Amino acid sequence: MRESSTIPEDVKQRLNWLLIFIVICFSILVIGLWYLQMIKGEEFKERAVENCIRALVEDAPRG
């Protein structure tokens, strides 16, 4: 019979570090999105409203 395959300790340790790195990166992204939505959200909303409403004056063509 075959022996059950086991993952070597160094590979397990590398996978754990990779998982920690991925969790940290994801956490940074989530915190950044939270900051933009909750802290800066009102500012961006005001800027969007100011940006979408513009008065353009065009001279009518003559002739």
PQR file with spaces between the fields and no chain letter, atoms N, CA, C, O and H, PARSE charges and radii, in Angstrom:
ATOM       1  N    MET     1       0.830   -1.179    0.000 -0.4000 1.5000
ATOM       2  CA   MET     1       0.000    0.000    0.000 -0.0000 2.0000
ATOM       3  C    MET     1       0.875    1.244    0.000  0.5500 1.7000
ATOM       4  O    MET     1       2.026    1.236    0.437 -0.5500 1.4000
ATOM       5  N    ARG     2       0.293    2.281   -0.497 -0.4000 1.5000
ATOM       6  CA   ARG     2       1.002    3.556   -0.516 -0.0000 2.0000
ATOM       7  C    ARG     2       0.944    4.234    0.829  0.5500 1.7000
ATOM       8  O    ARG     2      -0.045    4.147    1.556 -0.5500 1.4000
ATOM       9  H    ARG     2      -0.642    2.288   -0.852  0.4000 1.0000
ATOM      10  N    GLU     3       2.017    4.903    1.136 -0.4000 1.5000
ATOM      11  CA   GLU     3       1.999    5.709    2.350 -0.0000 2.0000
ATOM      12  C    GLU     3       1.248    6.999    2.051  0.5500 1.7000
ATOM      13  O    GLU     3       1.297    7.520    0.937 -0.5500 1.4000
ATOM      14  H    GLU     3       2.820    4.974    0.546  0.4000 1.0000
ATOM      15  N    SER     4       0.564    7.495    3.049 -0.4000 1.5000
ATOM      16  CA   SER     4      -0.155    8.749    2.830 -0.0000 2.0000
ATOM      17  C    SER     4       0.859    9.873    2.653  0.5500 1.7000
ATOM      18  O    SER     4       1.841    9.966    3.389 -0.5500 1.4000
ATOM      19  H    SER     4       0.525    7.071    3.954  0.4000 1.0000
ATOM      20  N    SER     5       0.605   10.712    1.672 -0.4000 1.5000
ATOM      21  CA   SER     5       1.549   11.800    1.413 -0.0000 2.0000
ATOM      22  C    SER     5       1.358   12.893    2.455  0.5500 1.7000
ATOM      23  O    SER     5       0.237   13.264    2.804 -0.5500 1.4000
ATOM      24  H    SER     5      -0.192   10.636    1.074  0.4000 1.0000
ATOM      25  N    THR     6       2.468   13.387    2.930 -0.4000 1.5000
ATOM      26  CA   THR     6       2.425   14.470    3.903 -0.0000 2.0000
ATOM      27  C    THR     6       3.165   15.663    3.323  0.5500 1.7000
ATOM      28  O    THR     6       4.107   15.515    2.544 -0.5500 1.4000
ATOM      29  H    THR     6       3.378   13.086    2.646  0.4000 1.0000
ATOM      30  N    ILE     7       2.729   16.823    3.712 -0.4000 1.5000
ATOM      31  CA   ILE     7       3.357   18.051    3.240 -0.0000 2.0000
ATOM      32  C    ILE     7       4.535   18.358    4.160  0.5500 1.7000
ATOM      33  O    ILE     7       4.381   18.383    5.381 -0.5500 1.4000
ATOM      34  H    ILE     7       1.964   16.943    4.344  0.4000 1.0000
ATOM      35  N    PRO     8       5.701   18.588    3.582 -0.5600 1.5000
ATOM      36  CA   PRO     8       6.867   18.911    4.420  0.2800 2.0000
ATOM      37  C    PRO     8       6.642   20.197    5.220  0.5500 1.7000
ATOM      38  O    PRO     8       5.867   21.068    4.822 -0.5500 1.4000
ATOM      39  N    GLU     9       7.324   20.292    6.332 -0.4000 1.5000
ATOM      40  CA   GLU     9       7.146   21.433    7.237 -0.0000 2.0000
ATOM      41  C    GLU     9       7.512   22.762    6.583  0.5500 1.7000
ATOM      42  O    GLU     9       6.838   23.766    6.810 -0.5500 1.4000
ATOM      43  H    GLU     9       7.953   19.585    6.655  0.4000 1.0000
ATOM      44  N    ASP    10       8.572   22.780    5.773 -0.4000 1.5000
ATOM      45  CA   ASP    10       8.965   24.050    5.149 -0.0000 2.0000
ATOM      46  C    ASP    10       7.904   24.542    4.169  0.5500 1.7000
ATOM      47  O    ASP    10       7.695   25.747    4.031 -0.5500 1.4000
ATOM      48  H    ASP    10       9.119   21.963    5.588  0.4000 1.0000
ATOM      49  N    VAL    11       7.239   23.617    3.495 -0.4000 1.5000
ATOM      50  CA   VAL    11       6.166   24.010    2.579 -0.0000 2.0000
ATOM      51  C    VAL    11       4.971   24.536    3.374  0.5500 1.7000
ATOM      52  O    VAL    11       4.344   25.519    2.979 -0.5500 1.4000
ATOM      53  H    VAL    11       7.409   22.638    3.608  0.4000 1.0000
ATOM      54  N    LYS    12       4.659   23.886    4.483 -0.4000 1.5000
ATOM      55  CA   LYS    12       3.565   24.366    5.333 -0.0000 2.0000
ATOM      56  C    LYS    12       3.856   25.778    5.837  0.5500 1.7000
ATOM      57  O    LYS    12       2.976   26.639    5.860 -0.5500 1.4000
ATOM      58  H    LYS    12       5.168   23.087    4.804  0.4000 1.0000
ATOM      59  N    GLN    13       5.105   25.998    6.238 -0.4000 1.5000
ATOM      60  CA   GLN    13       5.477   27.316    6.746 -0.0000 2.0000
ATOM      61  C    GLN    13       5.364   28.371    5.645  0.5500 1.7000
ATOM      62  O    GLN    13       4.884   29.477    5.893 -0.5500 1.4000
ATOM      63  H    GLN    13       5.820   25.299    6.219  0.4000 1.0000
ATOM      64  N    ARG    14       5.804   28.034    4.433 -0.4000 1.5000
ATOM      65  CA   ARG    14       5.680   28.978    3.315 -0.0000 2.0000
ATOM      66  C    ARG    14       4.222   29.271    2.997  0.5500 1.7000
ATOM      67  O    ARG    14       3.863   30.414    2.714 -0.5500 1.4000
ATOM      68  H    ARG    14       6.195   27.136    4.231  0.4000 1.0000
ATOM      69  N    LEU    15       3.389   28.257    3.042 -0.4000 1.5000
ATOM      70  CA   LEU    15       1.962   28.468    2.786 -0.0000 2.0000
ATOM      71  C    LEU    15       1.332   29.345    3.865  0.5500 1.7000
ATOM      72  O    LEU    15       0.481   30.184    3.571 -0.5500 1.4000
ATOM      73  H    LEU    15       3.680   27.328    3.273  0.4000 1.0000
ATOM      74  N    ASN    16       1.750   29.148    5.105 -0.4000 1.5000
ATOM      75  CA   ASN    16       1.238   30.001    6.182 -0.0000 2.0000
ATOM      76  C    ASN    16       1.648   31.456    5.969  0.5500 1.7000
ATOM      77  O    ASN    16       0.832   32.358    6.157 -0.5500 1.4000
ATOM      78  H    ASN    16       2.442   28.466    5.344  0.4000 1.0000
ATOM      79  N    TRP    17       2.898   31.696    5.578 -0.4000 1.5000
ATOM      80  CA   TRP    17       3.348   33.069    5.317 -0.0000 2.0000
ATOM      81  C    TRP    17       2.600   33.671    4.129  0.5500 1.7000
ATOM      82  O    TRP    17       2.254   34.853    4.140 -0.5500 1.4000
ATOM      83  H    TRP    17       3.561   30.963    5.425  0.4000 1.0000
ATOM      84  N    LEU    18       2.355   32.853    3.109 -0.4000 1.5000
ATOM      85  CA   LEU    18       1.600   33.328    1.952 -0.0000 2.0000
ATOM      86  C    LEU    18       0.181   33.712    2.358  0.5500 1.7000
ATOM      87  O    LEU    18      -0.336   34.739    1.920 -0.5500 1.4000
ATOM      88  H    LEU    18       2.636   31.894    3.101  0.4000 1.0000
ATOM      89  N    LEU    19      -0.439   32.899    3.184 -0.4000 1.5000
ATOM      90  CA   LEU    19      -1.785   33.196    3.669 -0.0000 2.0000
ATOM      91  C    LEU    19      -1.796   34.487    4.484  0.5500 1.7000
ATOM      92  O    LEU    19      -2.694   35.314    4.329 -0.5500 1.4000
ATOM      93  H    LEU    19      -0.018   32.065    3.540  0.4000 1.0000
ATOM      94  N    ILE    20      -0.812   34.656    5.339 -0.4000 1.5000
ATOM      95  CA   ILE    20      -0.717   35.886    6.141 -0.0000 2.0000
ATOM      96  C    ILE    20      -0.545   37.097    5.224  0.5500 1.7000
ATOM      97  O    ILE    20      -1.178   38.130    5.443 -0.5500 1.4000
ATOM      98  H    ILE    20      -0.083   33.984    5.465  0.4000 1.0000
ATOM      99  N    PHE    21       0.296   36.982    4.209 -0.4000 1.5000
ATOM     100  CA   PHE    21       0.510   38.069    3.260 -0.0000 2.0000
ATOM     101  C    PHE    21      -0.777   38.423    2.522  0.5500 1.7000
ATOM     102  O    PHE    21      -1.099   39.601    2.367 -0.5500 1.4000
ATOM     103  H    PHE    21       0.810   36.143    4.031  0.4000 1.0000
ATOM     104  N    ILE    22      -1.509   37.418    2.070 -0.4000 1.5000
ATOM     105  CA   ILE    22      -2.769   37.653    1.355 -0.0000 2.0000
ATOM     106  C    ILE    22      -3.787   38.315    2.273  0.5500 1.7000
ATOM     107  O    ILE    22      -4.488   39.234    1.850 -0.5500 1.4000
ATOM     108  H    ILE    22      -1.248   36.461    2.197  0.4000 1.0000
ATOM     109  N    VAL    23      -3.879   37.872    3.506 -0.4000 1.5000
ATOM     110  CA   VAL    23      -4.819   38.469    4.458 -0.0000 2.0000
ATOM     111  C    VAL    23      -4.455   39.927    4.725  0.5500 1.7000
ATOM     112  O    VAL    23      -5.339   40.779    4.800 -0.5500 1.4000
ATOM     113  H    VAL    23      -3.309   37.126    3.850  0.4000 1.0000
ATOM     114  N    ILE    24      -3.173   40.220    4.868 -0.4000 1.5000
ATOM     115  CA   ILE    24      -2.741   41.603    5.100 -0.0000 2.0000
ATOM     116  C    ILE    24      -3.080   42.480    3.895  0.5500 1.7000
ATOM     117  O    ILE    24      -3.596   43.585    4.060 -0.5500 1.4000
ATOM     118  H    ILE    24      -2.454   39.528    4.807  0.4000 1.0000
ATOM     119  N    CYS    25      -2.795   41.996    2.689 -0.4000 1.5000
ATOM     120  CA   CYS    25      -3.117   42.774    1.482 -0.0000 2.0000
ATOM     121  C    CYS    25      -4.614   43.018    1.371  0.5500 1.7000
ATOM     122  O    CYS    25      -5.036   44.134    1.068 -0.5500 1.4000
ATOM     123  H    CYS    25      -2.376   41.098    2.555  0.4000 1.0000
ATOM     124  N    PHE    26      -5.410   42.006    1.608 -0.4000 1.5000
ATOM     125  CA   PHE    26      -6.858   42.149    1.543 -0.0000 2.0000
ATOM     126  C    PHE    26      -7.341   43.128    2.606  0.5500 1.7000
ATOM     127  O    PHE    26      -8.233   43.935    2.348 -0.5500 1.4000
ATOM     128  H    PHE    26      -5.067   41.100    1.854  0.4000 1.0000
ATOM     129  N    SER    27      -6.764   43.062    3.784 -0.4000 1.5000
ATOM     130  CA   SER    27      -7.145   43.985    4.861 -0.0000 2.0000
ATOM     131  C    SER    27      -6.821   45.428    4.491  0.5500 1.7000
ATOM     132  O    SER    27      -7.610   46.332    4.767 -0.5500 1.4000
ATOM     133  H    SER    27      -6.038   42.406    3.994  0.4000 1.0000
ATOM     134  N    ILE    28      -5.675   45.645    3.871 -0.4000 1.5000
ATOM     135  CA   ILE    28      -5.310   46.994    3.434 -0.0000 2.0000
ATOM     136  C    ILE    28      -6.322   47.511    2.421  0.5500 1.7000
ATOM     137  O    ILE    28      -6.727   48.672    2.486 -0.5500 1.4000
ATOM     138  H    ILE    28      -5.035   44.911    3.646  0.4000 1.0000
ATOM     139  N    LEU    29      -6.731   46.661    1.487 -0.4000 1.5000
ATOM     140  CA   LEU    29      -7.738   47.070    0.506 -0.0000 2.0000
ATOM     141  C    LEU    29      -9.069   47.402    1.167  0.5500 1.7000
ATOM     142  O    LEU    29      -9.694   48.408    0.834 -0.5500 1.4000
ATOM     143  H    LEU    29      -6.402   45.718    1.434  0.4000 1.0000
ATOM     144  N    VAL    30      -9.499   46.571    2.091 -0.4000 1.5000
ATOM     145  CA   VAL    30     -10.776   46.801    2.770 -0.0000 2.0000
ATOM     146  C    VAL    30     -10.722   48.091    3.582  0.5500 1.7000
ATOM     147  O    VAL    30     -11.677   48.867    3.572 -0.5500 1.4000
ATOM     148  H    VAL    30      -8.991   45.753    2.362  0.4000 1.0000
ATOM     149  N    ILE    31      -9.626   48.324    4.278 -0.4000 1.5000
ATOM     150  CA   ILE    31      -9.491   49.558    5.066 -0.0000 2.0000
ATOM     151  C    ILE    31      -9.487   50.775    4.145  0.5500 1.7000
ATOM     152  O    ILE    31     -10.097   51.794    4.469 -0.5500 1.4000
ATOM     153  H    ILE    31      -8.850   47.693    4.286  0.4000 1.0000
ATOM     154  N    GLY    32      -8.812   50.684    3.010 -0.4000 1.5000
ATOM     155  CA   GLY    32      -8.808   51.785    2.051 -0.0000 2.0000
ATOM     156  C    GLY    32     -10.196   52.081    1.513  0.5500 1.7000
ATOM     157  O    GLY    32     -10.587   53.244    1.405 -0.5500 1.4000
ATOM     158  H    GLY    32      -8.316   49.856    2.747  0.4000 1.0000
ATOM     159  N    LEU    33     -10.941   51.043    1.176 -0.4000 1.5000
ATOM     160  CA   LEU    33     -12.308   51.244    0.692 -0.0000 2.0000
ATOM     161  C    LEU    33     -13.201   51.806    1.784  0.5500 1.7000
ATOM     162  O    LEU    33     -14.042   52.663    1.514 -0.5500 1.4000
ATOM     163  H    LEU    33     -10.624   50.099    1.263  0.4000 1.0000
ATOM     164  N    TRP    34     -13.033   51.341    3.005 -0.4000 1.5000
ATOM     165  CA   TRP    34     -13.818   51.873    4.125 -0.0000 2.0000
ATOM     166  C    TRP    34     -13.516   53.356    4.308  0.5500 1.7000
ATOM     167  O    TRP    34     -14.428   54.154    4.526 -0.5500 1.4000
ATOM     168  H    TRP    34     -12.350   50.644    3.225  0.4000 1.0000
ATOM     169  N    TYR    35     -12.255   53.723    4.222 -0.4000 1.5000
ATOM     170  CA   TYR    35     -11.857   55.122    4.373 -0.0000 2.0000
ATOM     171  C    TYR    35     -12.508   55.987    3.293  0.5500 1.7000
ATOM     172  O    TYR    35     -13.027   57.065    3.584 -0.5500 1.4000
ATOM     173  H    TYR    35     -11.514   53.074    4.045  0.4000 1.0000
ATOM     174  N    LEU    36     -12.478   55.511    2.050 -0.4000 1.5000
ATOM     175  CA   LEU    36     -13.077   56.286    0.967 -0.0000 2.0000
ATOM     176  C    LEU    36     -14.585   56.417    1.128  0.5500 1.7000
ATOM     177  O    LEU    36     -15.142   57.479    0.852 -0.5500 1.4000
ATOM     178  H    LEU    36     -12.057   54.635    1.814  0.4000 1.0000
ATOM     179  N    GLN    37     -15.249   55.363    1.566 -0.4000 1.5000
ATOM     180  CA   GLN    37     -16.702   55.384    1.692 -0.0000 2.0000
ATOM     181  C    GLN    37     -17.160   56.136    2.925  0.5500 1.7000
ATOM     182  O    GLN    37     -18.032   56.999    2.827 -0.5500 1.4000
ATOM     183  H    GLN    37     -14.796   54.501    1.791  0.4000 1.0000
ATOM     184  N    MET    38     -16.604   55.836    4.063 -0.4000 1.5000
ATOM     185  CA   MET    38     -17.109   56.375    5.324 -0.0000 2.0000
ATOM     186  C    MET    38     -16.518   57.738    5.677  0.5500 1.7000
ATOM     187  O    MET    38     -17.241   58.617    6.145 -0.5500 1.4000
ATOM     188  H    MET    38     -15.896   55.134    4.143  0.4000 1.0000
ATOM     189  N    ILE    39     -15.249   57.922    5.465 -0.4000 1.5000
ATOM     190  CA   ILE    39     -14.595   59.165    5.865 -0.0000 2.0000
ATOM     191  C    ILE    39     -14.690   60.213    4.751  0.5500 1.7000
ATOM     192  O    ILE    39     -15.065   61.358    5.006 -0.5500 1.4000
ATOM     193  H    ILE    39     -14.662   57.208    5.084  0.4000 1.0000
ATOM     194  N    LYS    40     -14.357   59.832    3.541 -0.4000 1.5000
ATOM     195  CA   LYS    40     -14.323   60.780    2.429 -0.0000 2.0000
ATOM     196  C    LYS    40     -15.587   60.739    1.571  0.5500 1.7000
ATOM     197  O    LYS    40     -15.667   61.458    0.575 -0.5500 1.4000
ATOM     198  H    LYS    40     -14.053   58.903    3.334  0.4000 1.0000
ATOM     199  N    GLY    41     -16.557   59.932    1.922 -0.4000 1.5000
ATOM     200  CA   GLY    41     -17.744   59.751    1.087 -0.0000 2.0000
ATOM     201  C    GLY    41     -18.513   61.024    0.819  0.5500 1.7000
ATOM     202  O    GLY    41     -18.911   61.285   -0.316 -0.5500 1.4000
ATOM     203  H    GLY    41     -16.492   59.347    2.731  0.4000 1.0000
ATOM     204  N    GLU    42     -18.729   61.822    1.853 -0.4000 1.5000
ATOM     205  CA   GLU    42     -19.502   63.059    1.697 -0.0000 2.0000
ATOM     206  C    GLU    42     -18.776   64.047    0.781  0.5500 1.7000
ATOM     207  O    GLU    42     -19.400   64.715   -0.043 -0.5500 1.4000
ATOM     208  H    GLU    42     -18.406   61.611    2.775  0.4000 1.0000
ATOM     209  N    GLU    43     -17.467   64.129    0.932 -0.4000 1.5000
ATOM     210  CA   GLU    43     -16.681   65.022    0.068 -0.0000 2.0000
ATOM     211  C    GLU    43     -16.798   64.606   -1.399  0.5500 1.7000
ATOM     212  O    GLU    43     -16.993   65.449   -2.275 -0.5500 1.4000
ATOM     213  H    GLU    43     -16.961   63.585    1.601  0.4000 1.0000
ATOM     214  N    PHE    44     -16.680   63.308   -1.663 -0.4000 1.5000
ATOM     215  CA   PHE    44     -16.787   62.829   -3.040 -0.0000 2.0000
ATOM     216  C    PHE    44     -18.198   63.015   -3.585  0.5500 1.7000
ATOM     217  O    PHE    44     -18.376   63.277   -4.774 -0.5500 1.4000
ATOM     218  H    PHE    44     -16.523   62.622   -0.952  0.4000 1.0000
ATOM     219  N    LYS    45     -19.195   62.882   -2.724 -0.4000 1.5000
ATOM     220  CA   LYS    45     -20.577   63.099   -3.158 -0.0000 2.0000
ATOM     221  C    LYS    45     -20.771   64.550   -3.591  0.5500 1.7000
ATOM     222  O    LYS    45     -21.373   64.813   -4.632 -0.5500 1.4000
ATOM     223  H    LYS    45     -19.050   62.669   -1.758  0.4000 1.0000
ATOM     224  N    GLU    46     -20.261   65.490   -2.795 -0.4000 1.5000
ATOM     225  CA   GLU    46     -20.362   66.909   -3.145 -0.0000 2.0000
ATOM     226  C    GLU    46     -19.623   67.210   -4.442  0.5500 1.7000
ATOM     227  O    GLU    46     -20.121   67.953   -5.287 -0.5500 1.4000
ATOM     228  H    GLU    46     -19.772   65.276   -1.950  0.4000 1.0000
ATOM     229  N    ARG    47     -18.456   66.643   -4.597 -0.4000 1.5000
ATOM     230  CA   ARG    47     -17.691   66.863   -5.830 -0.0000 2.0000
ATOM     231  C    ARG    47     -18.416   66.292   -7.038  0.5500 1.7000
ATOM     232  O    ARG    47     -18.375   66.880   -8.119 -0.5500 1.4000
ATOM     233  H    ARG    47     -18.051   66.039   -3.911  0.4000 1.0000
ATOM     234  N    ALA    48     -19.077   65.155   -6.867 -0.4000 1.5000
ATOM     235  CA   ALA    48     -19.811   64.552   -7.978 -0.0000 2.0000
ATOM     236  C    ALA    48     -20.991   65.424   -8.384  0.5500 1.7000
ATOM     237  O    ALA    48     -21.257   65.602   -9.573 -0.5500 1.4000
ATOM     238  H    ALA    48     -19.110   64.677   -5.989  0.4000 1.0000
ATOM     239  N    VAL    49     -21.699   65.969   -7.395 -0.4000 1.5000
ATOM     240  CA   VAL    49     -22.840   66.837   -7.698 -0.0000 2.0000
ATOM     241  C    VAL    49     -22.359   68.097   -8.404  0.5500 1.7000
ATOM     242  O    VAL    49     -22.967   68.526   -9.385 -0.5500 1.4000
ATOM     243  H    VAL    49     -21.483   65.824   -6.429  0.4000 1.0000
ATOM     244  N    GLU    50     -21.277   68.694   -7.920 -0.4000 1.5000
ATOM     245  CA   GLU    50     -20.733   69.890   -8.559 -0.0000 2.0000
ATOM     246  C    GLU    50     -20.253   69.596   -9.979  0.5500 1.7000
ATOM     247  O    GLU    50     -20.347   70.448  -10.863 -0.5500 1.4000
ATOM     248  H    GLU    50     -20.783   68.346   -7.123  0.4000 1.0000
ATOM     249  N    ASN    51     -19.751   68.414  -10.183 -0.4000 1.5000
ATOM     250  CA   ASN    51     -19.193   68.054  -11.474 -0.0000 2.0000
ATOM     251  C    ASN    51     -20.277   67.760  -12.508  0.5500 1.7000
ATOM     252  O    ASN    51     -20.071   68.016  -13.694 -0.5500 1.4000
ATOM     253  H    ASN    51     -19.675   67.722   -9.465  0.4000 1.0000
ATOM     254  N    CYS    52     -21.408   67.237  -12.096 -0.4000 1.5000
ATOM     255  CA   CYS    52     -22.415   66.820  -13.071 -0.0000 2.0000
ATOM     256  C    CYS    52     -23.339   67.959  -13.483  0.5500 1.7000
ATOM     257  O    CYS    52     -24.020   67.837  -14.501 -0.5500 1.4000
ATOM     258  H    CYS    52     -21.575   67.029  -11.133  0.4000 1.0000
ATOM     259  N    ILE    53     -23.392   69.052  -12.742 -0.4000 1.5000
ATOM     260  CA   ILE    53     -24.268   70.172  -13.078 -0.0000 2.0000
ATOM     261  C    ILE    53     -23.387   71.342  -13.508  0.5500 1.7000
ATOM     262  O    ILE    53     -22.683   71.941  -12.695 -0.5500 1.4000
ATOM     263  H    ILE    53     -22.839   69.151  -11.915  0.4000 1.0000
ATOM     264  N    ARG    54     -23.443   71.651  -14.796 -0.4000 1.5000
ATOM     265  CA   ARG    54     -22.659   72.752  -15.346 -0.0000 2.0000
ATOM     266  C    ARG    54     -23.540   73.605  -16.232  0.5500 1.7000
ATOM     267  O    ARG    54     -24.363   73.088  -16.988 -0.5500 1.4000
ATOM     268  H    ARG    54     -24.015   71.164  -15.456  0.4000 1.0000
ATOM     269  N    ALA    55     -23.369   74.887  -16.139 -0.4000 1.5000
ATOM     270  CA   ALA    55     -24.082   75.808  -17.020 -0.0000 2.0000
ATOM     271  C    ALA    55     -23.156   76.178  -18.170  0.5500 1.7000
ATOM     272  O    ALA    55     -22.086   76.750  -17.963 -0.5500 1.4000
ATOM     273  H    ALA    55     -22.701   75.307  -15.525  0.4000 1.0000
ATOM     274  N    LEU    56     -23.579   75.849  -19.373 -0.4000 1.5000
ATOM     275  CA   LEU    56     -22.811   76.189  -20.560 -0.0000 2.0000
ATOM     276  C    LEU    56     -23.560   77.262  -21.329  0.5500 1.7000
ATOM     277  O    LEU    56     -24.748   77.117  -21.616 -0.5500 1.4000
ATOM     278  H    LEU    56     -24.449   75.385  -19.541  0.4000 1.0000
ATOM     279  N    VAL    57     -22.877   78.316  -21.655 -0.4000 1.5000
ATOM     280  CA   VAL    57     -23.468   79.392  -22.447 -0.0000 2.0000
ATOM     281  C    VAL    57     -22.903   79.293  -23.852  0.5500 1.7000
ATOM     282  O    VAL    57     -21.694   79.392  -24.063 -0.5500 1.4000
ATOM     283  H    VAL    57     -21.911   78.433  -21.422  0.4000 1.0000
ATOM     284  N    GLU    58     -23.806   79.094  -24.813 -0.4000 1.5000
ATOM     285  CA   GLU    58     -23.384   79.023  -26.205 -0.0000 2.0000
ATOM     286  C    GLU    58     -24.103   80.105  -26.989  0.5500 1.7000
ATOM     287  O    GLU    58     -25.311   80.296  -26.849 -0.5500 1.4000
ATOM     288  H    GLU    58     -24.788   79.014  -24.641  0.4000 1.0000
ATOM     289  N    ASP    59     -23.361   80.793  -27.796 -0.4000 1.5000
ATOM     290  CA   ASP    59     -23.971   81.795  -28.658 -0.0000 2.0000
ATOM     291  C    ASP    59     -24.723   81.098  -29.790  0.5500 1.7000
ATOM     292  O    ASP    59     -24.252   80.118  -30.367 -0.5500 1.4000
ATOM     293  H    ASP    59     -22.380   80.638  -27.910  0.4000 1.0000
ATOM     294  N    ALA    60     -25.904   81.633  -30.089 -0.4000 1.5000
ATOM     295  CA   ALA    60     -26.695   81.072  -31.184 -0.0000 2.0000
ATOM     296  C    ALA    60     -26.066   81.462  -32.517  0.5500 1.7000
ATOM     297  O    ALA    60     -25.626   82.597  -32.696 -0.5500 1.4000
ATOM     298  H    ALA    60     -26.287   82.429  -29.621  0.4000 1.0000
ATOM     299  N    PRO    61     -26.025   80.513  -33.452 -0.5600 1.5000
ATOM     300  CA   PRO    61     -25.453   80.855  -34.761  0.2800 2.0000
ATOM     301  C    PRO    61     -26.351   81.862  -35.494  0.5500 1.7000
ATOM     302  O    PRO    61     -27.576   81.744  -35.459 -0.5500 1.4000
ATOM     303  N    ARG    62     -25.751   82.828  -36.139 -0.4000 1.5000
ATOM     304  CA   ARG    62     -26.491   83.860  -36.875 -0.0000 2.0000
ATOM     305  C    ARG    62     -26.241   83.679  -38.367  0.5500 1.7000
ATOM     306  O    ARG    62     -25.174   83.248  -38.806 -0.5500 1.4000
ATOM     307  H    ARG    62     -24.756   82.924  -36.167  0.4000 1.0000
ATOM     308  N    GLY    63     -27.260   84.025  -39.110 -0.4000 1.5000
ATOM     309  CA   GLY    63     -27.047   84.090  -40.536 -0.0000 2.0000
ATOM     310  C    GLY    63     -27.798   83.137  -41.377  0.5500 1.7000
ATOM     311  O    GLY    63     -27.656   83.148  -42.600 -0.5500 1.4000
ATOM     312  H    GLY    63     -28.127   84.375  -38.754  0.4000 1.0000
